[in-house]
Amino acid sequence: MILRLVLSLLLFGVAAPSLAQQSSACPSILDQRFNRLQDDASQHLCQYAGRVVLVVNTASYCGFTGQYEGLEALYAKYNPRGLVVLGFPSNDFGQQEPGSSKQIADFCFNTYGVKFPMFAKSSVVGKDANPLHAQLAKITGTPPKWNFHKYLIDRSGKVVGSYGSRTAPDDRKLVGDIERALAQ
């Protein structure tokens, strides 16, 4: 398990924290596990502690699906400074994510070149919402109302913003909030 964590951290260009750092420095919002989209391997979100995290619920057949391109551009531009984008495919809205994990992973990579971490399809609203989205909705008072809703978490684990689906990845306010969070 530790070897997998170290390998995944190296794959995404993140220095591997020690086990002591993981347990003591991990904000509660990130102290959760999810299976990766591409291989169903369990990942602990504490590996992103100390980074700025943009959480996005995604769908392959949505009018906002083109945002994958902008999200990947954000990730590529700001990842060296500490931003990570985390994608959570969901079929909650309009049944716009009907595929299997393999189909979703292939679509994201082949169509949009997505390299940011993606997790297995899950619900993001209601009683079946995954625990991360349930917490984010509770903290902000704003559950996702559609695909490509975004939440921004600062380096300390504080949720600093919630952005609706119409907020594009290159939106001036979103980018400004990311830059401010990265500067802290």
C-alpha positions as CSV (number, residue, x, y, z in Angstrom):
1,M,0.0,0.0,0.0
2,I,2.8,2.4,0.9
3,L,4.6,1.5,-2.3
4,R,1.5,2.3,-4.3
5,L,1.2,5.7,-2.6
6,V,4.8,6.5,-3.3
7,L,4.5,5.4,-6.9
8,S,1.3,7.5,-7.5
9,L,2.9,10.5,-5.8
10,L,5.9,10.2,-8.1
11,L,3.6,9.8,-11.1
12,F,1.9,13.1,-10.3
13,G,5.1,14.9,-9.4
14,V,4.4,15.2,-5.7
15,A,7.0,14.6,-3.0
16,A,5.9,11.7,-0.8
17,P,5.1,12.8,2.7
18,S,6.2,10.6,5.6
19,L,3.5,8.5,7.4
20,A,3.8,10.9,10.3
21,Q,3.2,13.9,8.1
22,Q,0.2,12.2,6.4
23,S,-1.6,11.6,9.7
24,S,-0.7,14.9,11.5
25,A,-0.8,17.3,8.6
26,C,-3.9,16.0,6.8
27,P,-6.9,18.3,7.0
28,S,-10.1,16.5,7.9
29,I,-11.7,17.4,4.5
30,L,-8.9,15.4,2.8
31,D,-8.8,12.5,5.2
32,Q,-10.8,10.2,2.9
33,R,-10.2,7.4,0.4
34,F,-11.5,7.1,-3.1
35,N,-10.8,4.6,-5.9
36,R,-9.0,5.9,-8.9
37,L,-10.9,5.9,-12.1
38,Q,-8.3,4.2,-14.3
39,D,-7.6,1.2,-12.2
40,D,-9.9,1.2,-9.1
41,A,-6.9,1.5,-6.8
42,S,-7.7,3.1,-3.4
43,Q,-6.2,6.6,-3.0
44,H,-5.9,8.6,0.2
45,L,-6.6,12.3,-0.5
46,C,-4.1,13.1,2.3
47,Q,-1.5,12.8,-0.4
48,Y,-2.8,16.3,-1.5
49,A,-2.4,17.9,1.9
50,G,-0.5,21.2,1.6
51,R,-1.7,21.7,-1.9
52,V,-4.5,23.8,-3.3
53,V,-7.3,21.5,-4.4
54,L,-10.0,22.1,-7.0
55,V,-12.7,19.5,-6.7
56,V,-15.0,19.1,-9.8
57,N,-17.9,16.7,-10.5
58,T,-17.7,15.7,-14.1
59,A,-19.7,14.1,-16.9
60,S,-18.8,13.0,-20.4
61,Y,-22.1,13.9,-22.2
62,C,-22.9,17.4,-20.8
63,G,-22.9,20.8,-22.4
64,F,-20.1,21.7,-20.0
65,T,-17.9,18.7,-20.9
66,G,-15.6,21.0,-22.9
67,Q,-14.5,22.3,-19.5
68,Y,-12.2,19.3,-19.3
69,E,-9.9,21.2,-21.6
70,G,-9.8,24.2,-19.4
71,L,-9.4,22.2,-16.2
72,E,-6.4,20.3,-17.8
73,A,-4.9,23.7,-18.8
74,L,-5.3,25.0,-15.2
75,Y,-3.7,21.8,-13.8
76,A,-0.8,22.0,-16.3
77,K,-0.2,25.7,-15.6
78,Y,-0.5,25.7,-11.8
79,N,0.4,22.2,-10.7
80,P,4.1,23.1,-10.4
81,R,3.0,25.8,-7.9
82,G,0.8,23.4,-5.9
83,L,-2.6,23.1,-7.5
84,V,-4.2,19.8,-8.0
85,V,-7.5,19.3,-9.8
86,L,-9.6,16.2,-8.7
87,G,-12.3,15.0,-11.0
88,F,-15.3,13.0,-9.7
89,P,-17.5,11.6,-12.5
90,S,-21.1,11.5,-11.6
91,N,-24.3,10.3,-13.3
92,D,-26.5,12.4,-11.0
93,F,-27.5,15.1,-13.5
94,G,-29.4,14.1,-16.6
95,Q,-27.8,10.6,-16.7
96,Q,-24.8,12.3,-18.6
97,E,-22.2,9.9,-17.2
98,P,-23.5,6.4,-18.1
99,G,-20.2,4.7,-18.9
100,S,-18.0,2.3,-17.1
101,S,-14.8,3.5,-15.4
102,K,-12.7,2.4,-18.4
103,Q,-15.0,4.2,-20.9
104,I,-14.9,7.4,-18.8
105,A,-11.1,7.2,-18.4
106,D,-10.5,6.5,-22.1
107,F,-12.9,9.4,-23.0
108,C,-11.2,11.9,-20.7
109,F,-7.7,11.0,-21.8
110,N,-8.3,10.5,-25.5
111,T,-10.7,13.4,-26.1
112,Y,-9.3,16.0,-23.7
113,G,-5.8,14.7,-22.7
114,V,-6.9,14.7,-19.0
115,K,-3.9,14.0,-16.8
116,F,-5.2,15.3,-13.5
117,P,-6.4,12.7,-10.9
118,M,-9.8,11.3,-11.6
119,F,-11.8,9.1,-9.3
120,A,-14.4,6.3,-9.7
121,K,-17.9,7.4,-10.6
122,S,-19.9,8.3,-7.5
123,S,-22.9,10.4,-6.5
124,V,-22.3,14.0,-5.5
125,V,-25.7,15.0,-4.2
126,G,-28.4,13.7,-1.9
127,K,-28.2,10.9,0.7
128,D,-25.9,8.9,-1.6
129,A,-23.4,11.7,-2.1
130,N,-19.8,10.6,-1.6
131,P,-18.3,11.8,1.7
132,L,-16.2,14.5,0.2
133,H,-19.0,16.1,-1.7
134,A,-21.4,15.7,1.3
135,Q,-18.8,17.7,3.4
136,L,-18.2,20.3,0.8
137,A,-22.0,20.9,0.4
138,K,-22.4,21.2,4.2
139,I,-19.5,23.6,4.6
140,T,-20.5,25.9,1.7
141,G,-24.3,25.4,1.9
142,T,-24.1,24.8,-1.8
143,P,-24.4,21.2,-3.2
144,P,-23.7,20.8,-6.9
145,K,-26.7,21.7,-9.0
146,W,-25.3,20.3,-12.2
147,N,-22.1,18.8,-13.7
148,F,-18.8,20.6,-13.4
149,H,-19.6,22.3,-10.1
150,K,-16.2,23.3,-8.5
151,Y,-15.0,23.7,-4.9
152,L,-11.7,25.3,-4.0
153,I,-9.8,24.1,-0.9
154,D,-6.7,26.0,0.3
155,R,-3.4,24.5,1.4
156,S,-4.6,24.3,5.0
157,G,-7.8,22.4,4.1
158,K,-10.2,25.3,4.3
159,V,-12.9,25.5,1.7
160,V,-12.5,28.9,0.1
161,G,-14.9,28.8,-2.8
162,S,-17.8,27.2,-4.5
163,Y,-18.4,27.8,-8.2
164,G,-21.4,26.8,-10.3
165,S,-21.2,24.9,-13.6
166,R,-21.3,28.0,-15.7
167,T,-18.0,29.2,-14.1
168,A,-15.5,28.2,-16.7
169,P,-12.0,27.1,-15.6
170,D,-10.5,30.3,-17.0
171,D,-13.0,32.5,-15.2
172,R,-11.3,35.6,-13.8
173,K,-12.6,35.2,-10.3
174,L,-11.8,31.4,-10.1
175,V,-8.3,32.0,-11.4
176,G,-7.8,34.9,-9.0
177,D,-9.0,32.7,-6.1
178,I,-6.6,29.9,-7.2
179,E,-3.7,32.3,-7.4
180,R,-4.4,33.8,-4.0
181,A,-4.6,30.4,-2.5
182,L,-1.4,29.3,-4.1
183,A,0.4,32.5,-2.8
184,Q,-0.5,31.6,0.8
